[in-house]
Amino acid sequence: MQTIFDIYAAEVNRAIDALVAAGTVPADANRKPVTLEPPRDPTHGDLSTNAAMVLAKPAKTNPRALAEALKQELAAAPHVEAVEIAGPGFLNLRLAEPAWIAELARIGEAGAHYGRSSFGEGVRANIEYVSANPTGPMHMGHCRGAVVGDALATLLEFTGHDVIREYYVNDAGGQVDVLARSAHLRYLEALGEDIGEIPEGLYPGDYLKPVGDALAREYGDELRNAPEADWLPTFRRKAVDAMLELIRTDLGKLGIHHDLFSSEYDLQRSGAVDRAEARLREMGHVYEGVLEPPKGELPDDWEPVELTLFRASEFGDDVDRPLKKSDGSWTYFGADAAYHLQKAEQADLLIDIWGADHAGTVKRIKAAVEALTGGKVPLDVLLVQMVRLFRAGEPVKMSKRSGNFVTLAEVVDEVGKDAVRFMMLSRRADAPLDFDFAKVKEQSKDNPVFYVQYAHARIQSMLRRAEAEGLAPAPPEDCAGHFDETDQALLQLAAQLPRIVRLAAEAHEPHRVAFFLESLAAAFHANYNRGNDDPALRVVRPEDAARSNARLALNRAVGQVIANGLGLMGVEPAHEM
C-alpha cells in the first residue's frame, strides 16, 4: 500500500523525468540521494525535497535554477497548493486537505498493517543477539541487547525481510568446565554432603541447586567418588542444557523467542573451523608468522611464537589475527569466523548485537566476514551500552536471591514486560541507559512508558465515551473541513509512521520508533488537553456531532498508529489505565 510519502516521492521522480526528457538533467544522474521528508520547521510546508541540490552538479547548473524548473513540474502534482524554494535549493511543498484526508483513509484501511512495507523482500537477514554464556540466568546486563535485537528483528520482518533470530551458545570455553564443576558441587550437596562455602572461582548462585538435585536423581551415588574425567563431559552437557532452559524461560518473560540456538562446541566438532581456515588459506589470506610484540614494556613471559595468522589488516583491521593458539587449538576468533561463515551461507545480511565491551572485536570479525564471503554478505555489529539500575536515584545493590547480580526475571516481575522493553528502546543503543524502578512506575509525562501507553488508553476511553453519547468516528470523506491547524498537525505527524519504520529498519535503529511514539503521544495529549481550557475544543461534543465524529476518526487513527508502533517494540498497547 502506498502512503503519502510514496505518492509524492513518485511525483518528485515524475518531475525529474520531465527535466530528463527536456535535456535539463542527464538520464544517468544518480537519484539515490534524493529525499522527500517533512521539513524540520513545519511552518515551511508539509514535504521537502533536496532534489535540486542533488541533481544540480550533473545538470551543470546551480541548485536554485534547477529548483525553479522542478517547481513548475511539482506545482502540477495533485493536491499541491504551493511549492516554495528555500535556502540553497530545497523545495517545500504545501498540500491541500484532500491529500491528508486520503492518508487518514489509508490508516483506517490498513489498520494493524499501516507502516508495513516490502522493501526488504527477498533479503534473508540473520540477527544474532543475547548469546550470553550459558552459565546462569539472564541478568540485566543481557536485557538491553535482547530487546534491541528482538525489536530489530520485528522491524525487519515488518519491512519484508526473511529473518532468522539466532542465539550463539558459547559452550566450548573454560567457563563451561567451571559450570560443570559448580554443578558437581551441588550434586554432592543434593546427596547430603556438607559442601561449606562455595570455593573461589566456581559459580555460587542458588540457581544451580535444581541442577544438582536433578543430577542426584539421575545418577545417585554413581559419580560421587568418580574422577573428574568420568563426570565432567556429562555434567557439562547436563548443566548447559539446564542453563539454556533457564535462559529460554527468562527471555520468554520478555516475549523473546529465538529460532535457532547454535552451539560453539558442536561447531568446532563439526570441522567448520577447519573448513573456514582452509577457505581463507586457498584465497591467500592465511600465513604462518609471528605477531608484533605488544606496545610498551614487554611482559616477562612474552616470546615470539610462530602462529597461523589471518591477514585481517588487509580488510580494515589494525593488525593480523591468529586463528590458532601456540598449542594448535583454535582461538576464539577462529571459531567466531567459522560461525559467521556458517551464518553467511544461509543469509544475505548479518547483524550482531554485542555489548559495548566487545568493541575491540568488531574490526577483526568484519574483516573475516568480508574475506570469507568476498564482500557479498555485509555484517553490521550494533554495540549496546550498559544499563545502570537505580531505585529513586540510588544505585541498586546486588540481588540477594542471585548472589551477585540482578536477574532479568526479578526486574520483569517487578515492573512488567512492557515497561522493561519500552525503556530498553528509549535511548540509542550506543548511549548509556539509566533504569530507575521508581521512574519506570511513575505515572507522569516524564515517564515515556506511561506517557505513550496513556495516550493509547485515553483514546480508547474517548471512543467508549463517544459511543455512549451516540457518536462514532466519521468516514474519512466526511472529515474534510472539520480539522483545525492543531488537528491537521497531529494527522501529519501520525502519517510519518511508515517513513519512520523504513528509516529505522534501514539504519538498524529500533529506538527511532520509540522516539516517534513519544513525539506523537505528546502531540496527542497537547491536542486533547486544549479541551480543558476551552470546552468547544473537546473531542466528544454531541452538540456538534459532525466535527466531533471527524475528530474521533482522527484520534482513532492516532491510536492505531500508536498501537502499531508499540507492536514493533514488542509492547502491548494499554486500553485503560
N, C-alpha and C positions, 0 to 999 in steps of 0.2 A: 504493500500500500504506500502510495506517495504521500509525503507530508508537504506542508507549505514551503519548507526549505528545499525539498526535492523539486517542487514545481518551479520555484523562482531561480534555482540553480540551472534548471533546464532553460529558462528564459535568458539567463546570462550567456549560456552556451549558444543559444539561438542568435543573440545579438553579436557574439564573436563570429559565428558562422557568416552572418551578413557582411561583416567587415572583411572576412577572408574572401568572400565572393566578390567584394568590391576592390580587392587588391590592397586594402589598407593594412591588413595583418597577414603575415605569411602562413600558409596552410600547415607548416610543420612547427609552428610556435608551440612551446610547451605550456599546456593549460593546467597541469597538475597543481602548481602553486596557487591557482585562482581559488579564492574562498568566498563564501557567502555566509554571513553571520549577523547577529544583532549588533548594532553599533554600541560601543561602550557607554555612550551617553544617549539614553532613549529619546532625548529631545531632537537628536539628529535624524531620526527616522525609524523605520521598522526593520529594514535589512540593509546591509552594507557589503559592497564587494571591492576587492583590490584589483580587479581585472585590468584596469587601465595601467596601473603601476607594473604589474607582472608582464604585460604584453608590449609596453612602450618600447623597450630596448629591441626586441626582434622586429617590431614595426618601424624602427628607426625614426621615432618621433618622441615628443615629450609627453609625460603621463596626462597632463591636463588637456592637451589637444586630442589625445586618444579618448579621454573621458568624455569630451564633447560629442564625439562620434558615437560612442556607446550610449550616451544619454539619449540620443534621438531614437535609437533602436529600443531601449528599455522603456521609454515613455509609452510605447505602443503595446506593452505587455498587459494582459488582463488585470483589471483592478489596481493598476499602478496610478496613484493620484499625482505623484510628483517624483522627479529624480533630481537630486542636487549633488553638485560636485563640491567636495570638501578637502581641505588640506592639499597635499601634493597630488591628489588624483583619486581619492576614494569616491565611490558613487553610492549615495544614500537613497534608498527607495522608501517612499511612503505608500502604504497600501490602503485601499478603501475597505470599509467594513465587511463587504461580502467575502473578501479573501479570508478574514478571520472567522467569520461565521461558518465558512466551509470547513475550516480546521476544527472548529467545535464539533461539527458533524462527524468528522473523521475520528475524533477521540471517542465519541459515542459508538460509532460503528465498530471500531477496533477493540474497544473495551480493554481486557487484560492483555491484548496483543499490541496496544499502542506503544510505539517505540521499537518494536521488533523490526529487524531488517535481515537481509540475506547477503550482505557484502562479504561475509566470511564463508559463503557456501563453497564447499569443495576443499576447504582447508582443514587438515587434521591437526589439532593442537593438543600437545601433551603438557599438562600443568602438574609439576611435582611440588607438593607443599606439605608442611609439617615435618615428616621424615625425621622425627626425634628418635634418639637411641631407644631401643625397646627395653629400658631398664627400670621403668616405673610409670606411674600415672602421669597424665598430662599436667603440666604446671602453667602458670600464667605467662611464662617466657615463651611457650609454644602457641599461645592463644591467638596472638595478633596475626602471625603468619598463616595460621589455619583459616582464619576468617578472610583475610585478604585473598588467599589462594582460592577459597571456595567461592567468594563473590566474583572474582575474575573469571572463574570457570563458568559461572552462571551468565555473566555478561557476554562471554564469547559464544555460548550456546544461543543466547537471545539474538545474537547477530549472525547466526547461521553456521558457525564453526562446529565441526565434529570434535568433541572434547573428551579427552581421557584424563581423569583425575587419578594421580598416582602418588603412592607413598613408598619411599625407598627405605627399606628396613636395614639399618646398619648393624647387621648381626654377625659380622666377620671379625670384628676387632676384639681387643683385650677386655673391653668393658663388658662383653657378654660372658667372658670367663668369670669376671668379678660377680656378675649377676648369678651365675650358676653356683659359685661358692657361697654367695649370700643365701641362695635358696636351699643349699645343702645344710647350712646352719639352722635355718628354720625347719627343715626336715628333721634334724636331730631334736630340735625343740618340741616338735609335734610328737616325737617318740618318747617324750618325757624327760629328756636331758636338760640340765640347767646350763644354758649357754652363756649366762652372765652378760656383760656389756658387749655390744657388737664391736668386733675388732676394727681398728682404723683401716680404712681402705675398702671395707665392704659396705653394701647399701643397708642403712639402718631402718628404713621405713617399715611400718607395720603392714604395708600392702603386700609384703612377701609372706606373711603368716598363712594366708589361704593357700599359697603355692606349696608351702611346706606341709600343710595338712593334706593336700591332695597327693603329694609325693609319698607321704607316710601311708595313706590309704592304699596306694597302688603298689608300693614296694615293701611295706612293712619293715622288718629288720634286715632285709636282704642286703642293703647297701650301707648299713650303719657303720660297719668297720672296714668297708671295702676301700682299696687305694683310690686316690683321686682319678687316676686314669680310667678306672672302671665306671665311675658315675658321671664324670664331667661332661662328656658328649650328650648323654641322655638328659642331664639336668639343664644343660644349655638349651636344648630343643624345647623341653617342657616349660622352662621359665620364660623363654622368648614367646612361645605360644600364649602363655598366660598373660604376659605383659601386652601382647598385641590385642588380646581380647579386652583387656582393661582400657587400652588406648582407644579401641573402637567404641567402647561404651562411653568414655569421656567425650570423644568427638561427637558422638550421637547426641549428647546433651546440647550441643551447639547446632544440631541439624546438619552435621558434616559427615559425608559418606564417600569413601574412595572407591573407584572402580577397580583398582589394581594395587596390590601390595607386592613389591619386588624385593627379593632377598639378595643382599650383597653376598652372603655365604653361598647361595645357590649359583649366583653369577660367576663367582670365582671357580667353583667346582665344575661349571659347565664348559670351561675353556674359553669363555667370552673375552677375558683379558688377553689371553694368548692371541686370539684372532685379531683383536684391536691393535695389539703391538705389531703383529705381522703385517697388517694393512699399512700402518704408519711406516714400517720398515720398507715395504715394497715401494712406497711413494718417496722414499729417501728422506723421511722426516725423523729417523731414529739413528743414533750413532752411539758408539762406546766412547766415553770421555770422562774427564774429571771436572767437577764443578769448581767454580772460582771460590776461593776461601771467603768466609764471611767478613764483612767490613768491620773495621775497628780491631781491637785486640783479639787475637785468636784464642779460642778456648784451649785448655791444656790437652784435651783429648782429641783435637781436630787433626786429621791427617788426610792427605789426598787419596781418594779411592776411585778406581775406575768403575763407572756405573753406566747402565743403559739409559740414555738421555733422549728426550723428545725435543725437537727444535722449536720450542714454544716461542722463542724470541723472533722467529720469522713470521709469527702470526699475531704480533702485538703484545706479547708478554715481555716482562723485563729481563728474564733470564731463561735459559733452557731448564727443563724439569726432569727429574729422574722418574722413570717408570718402574724401576726395580730398586730394592734396597741392596746393600752390600752383601747380604746373605742370600740374595737371589729371589727373595719373596717380593710380591708386588707392593708398590707403595699405594697409599690411599688414592693418590692422584691417578695411578694406573688403572685401578679398579673403577674409579669415577669416570674416567674417559671411556672405558668399555661400556659402562652403564649408559652413558649418554649416546653412544653409538647404537646400543640396543633400542633406546627410545627413538632415535632419529630414523631407524629403519621402519618405524611404524607411524611416523608423524611428519608433517611439513613445517611445524613450528614447535619449538621447545621453550617452555617458561619454567624457571626455577624460582621458588620463593625461599630465600635464605635469611637467617639472622644477620644483623649488621656485623657480627664478629667474624663472619666468613668473607668479608670484603676482600681480603688478600688473596682469595682463591679464584675470584671472578675471572681475571685475565687468563689464567692458565687453562681453566676449563673451557672458556670461549675459544681459546687458541686450539685446543684439542678438537672441539666440535667442528670448527672451520676446516681443520686439516682432514679429519675423518670423513666429512661429508662433502669436501670440495667446495665449501661455502654455500651449498644448496639448502641447508636446513639452518635457519637462524636460531640463535639461543638468546633469550632475554633473561637476565638474572635480576630479580627485584630484591633489594635488601631492605629488611624490615627492622626498624629500630625498636629498642626495648620499651616495655610498659612499666611505669612506676606506679605502685599501688599506694593509696592513701585512704585514711579514714578521717574525715573532717580536717584535712590539711596535714595530718600526722602520718608519717610513713608506716605502712603495715608491717608488723613484726612477723617472724616466720610462723608457719602454721603449726599448731600444737598437735594436730592429728597426724600430719605427714612427717613431722620430724625436722625437715629442713627446707621446705618450700610450700608456697601457697598453691593448692591444686586448682586446676580449671573447674573441676566439678564443684568445689566449695563456692567459687565465685558465681557460677551459673545458678546454683541452688539459692544463693542469697539475693541476686538482683534479677535473674531471669535471662533466658537465651537472647531475647530481642535487644535488651539493653546492652548486653555484652557485645553482640555483633555490631550494633549501630556505633557504639563507642570505638570499637577497633577500626572502623572505617571513617571516623570523624576527623581524622588528620591524614596528611600524606603519609604513606607507609615509611618513607625515609626520614620522618621527623619524630622525635621522642613523643611519647604519649603518657599523660598523667591520668590515671584511672582512680577517681575518688569515689568510694562507695556512697558517701553522703550525697554528693552532687548528682550521681547517676540516678539516685532515687528521689531527688528533689523535683517537685512539681513547679517549675518556673521556666521562663523563656531562656534562662542561662543554661538549661539542660537540653541539648539538642534532641536527645531521645524523646523526652517528654513533649517538647515543642512540636516536633513533626507528628508524633502519634496523636497529640491533642488536636492538631489540625484535622486529621482524618476523622477522629471521633466526633469532633464538633460538626463536621459536615454531615455525618450520618445522623446525628441528633437533630440537626436542622431539617434534614429531609423527612425524618419521622414527625417532627413538629408540624411541618408544612402539610404532610398528608392528613394529619388530624384536623387541620384547618381547611381541608378541601382543596389544597394547592398541589401542583405536580410540575416537575421540570418540563418546560415547553420544548416542542420540536425546534431544532436549530433555525429553521426558516422563519419561525415566529419570534426569534430573539432580536432580529435587526431593529435598531433604533432604541433599544432598552438599556444599553450599556453606557455608563459614563466613562470618563478617562481612566479612572481607577480600576473599574471592571475590565476595561479593554487591556490595560497593562497586565492585569492578572491573567487574562486569557493568553496574551502573547508570551508571558513567562511560562505558563503551563505547556504551551506548544513547543517549547525548546527541548522537552524530554527526548525525542528521537535523536536530535543532534547531540545532546549530552551523552546519551548511551553510546552512540557511534564513536565520539571522541574518547570516551572512557575506555572502550574496547580497543580502539586503535593504539592508545597510549599505554594500555595495561595499567590503568589507574582507576580502580573502582571507587576511590574516595570522591571522585568527581560527582558521582550520583548522590552521595550524602550531602556534599556542598550544595548541589542544586536543590535538594529537598528542603534544606534549611532555608534557602532563599525563598522558595515557593511557599513554605509554611509561614514565613514572616510576612510575605505579601498577602497571603490569605487572611491571617489574623488582623493585619492592619486594615484591610478592607472590611472585614466583619465588624471590627471594633468601632468603625465610623457610626454604626447604629446606636452605640452607647451615648454618643453626643447629640445625634440627630435622628429621632425616630423615623424620619422619612427615608433614611438610608438603610433601615433594617431590611434584611432579605425576605423574611416571612411577614408579608403585609396583605392580608385578604382584601383590604380595601383597594389595593392596586394590583390585582391578580395578574394582569398581563406582564408588568415589569417584574413582579415577584417570581412568576414562573420562569421568566427568561433568566433571572439571576440564579434561580435554583438550578437551571440547566448548566450554567457556568460553574457553579460550585460543585455540582455533581461531577463535572469533567475534571475539575481540580482534584477532587477526591480520588478519581480513577487514576490520575497521573501519580498522585502520592502513593497509592496502593501499588502501582506498577513499579515505581522506583524502590519502594521498600521490599518488594518481592525480589528484585535483583540483588538486594543486600541480604536476603535470607531472613527478613524481619516481617512478622505478621502485622498488618495494619490493625490498629485498635478501633473498635466500633462503639465503645463507650468507655468513659474514664471517670 
